[in-house]
Amino acid sequence: MNNPTAALSTVVLLGAAMTFAQALPARAADGKEIFLAQKCNTCHSISAAAIEATTKSEKMKGPDLTGVVAEKGADWALKFLHKEVELEGKKHGKELKLTPEETKILLDWLAAQKKA
């Protein structure tokens, strides 16, 4: 490339492409990865995915989530995670710290975790 403008354009485009690729959230991450990364398994198990709750405290332990989202629906689950509805008289214990895209990935994965 003898043209400095073309070389600069190529560098700028490559830099923009790399920045865009790095800015993408863990789209490749699946719901299970998000579930584990958010430490949802501290309180919840998912027997369909062979995930056990790690808490030893029965008071802290939440329900097994196998089938819950499939049964109640993603809209209800989203409201529950945002503490807008209750389950058995209780609101979700932890503040949800996910992007809308990560939340959708998580809820889609949870909905697929059905009882055998």
Buried (B, 14 or more C-beta within 10 A) or exposed (E): EEEEEEEEEEEEEEEEEEEEEEEEEEEEBEBBBBBEEBEBBBBBBBBBBEBEBEBEEEEEBBEBBBBBBBEBEBEBBBBBBEEEBEBEEEEBEEEBEBEEEBBBBBBEBBBEBEEE
